[in-house]
């Protein structure tokens, strides 16, 4: 997926979310972003798009419990 396009879609999503007077559903915001990302392309940094793609692609290491906490839990059970 093109990183600049992802960043432009993200910018379109955020812009739509912040400018609407009434609360919209996530599906409506996503549809707007998919259909109207082109005007946001000049301001979309490629680095942001790469970061968004990496964030979605890999499971977070932060979700795992740190080893020192796992060891304490195991020792407490004994």
N, C-alpha and C positions, 0 to 999 in steps of 0.2 A: 504494500500500500504506500502511496506517495505521502511522505511526511508533511510537506507543505499543505497538501489537501486536507490532511487530518487536522492540522493546526487551524486552517481556515474554517473548517466545519466546527471546530471547538469555539472559535471566535464568534461565528454566526449563532451558535447555540447560546452562548453567554449573552451576546447582544440582544437576542430575542427574549431571553429570560428577563433581562433587566429593563427592557423598554415596554413590555406589555403591561397594560393597566390591570388586567385581570389575570389570575393564576391560570396557567396553561398546564396540560399534562406533559409528562416527559416524552410521550410519543409525538405530540404536536411540535414540541421543541426540536426533537430529533428530525422530524420530517422537514421542518423549516431549514435546519442546518444542511440536510442532504440536498435540498433543492436550491439553496441560495448561498452557497459557499464562495462562489466566484468573486463577488465584490470584496470579500475579506482577504483574498489571496495576497494583495500587496503588503498587508501588515502582518501576515502569518509567518513567524520565524520557523525555519526548518527544524531547529533544535527542539522547540516545543513539541512539534509533531513526532519527532523521534522519541522524546520522553513519554508522550502519551501512548505510543505504540508499545514501548518497552513495559510500561506500567500494566497494560492490558495483557500482554503476551506471557509474562512470567508470573508465577505465583510469588507472592511476597514472602521474603524471608522473615519479615517481622511477625508473621502469623504464628510462627513456631515459638514455643516457649523456650527461653534460654536454658542451656544445659545445666547451669547451676541451680535453677529452680526445679528442673526435673529430678536432679540428684537428691535435693532436699525432700521432695515429695516421696521418692523411693525409700529414703532413709527413715522418714516419719512413719511409713507403713510397716516397718520392721519392728 
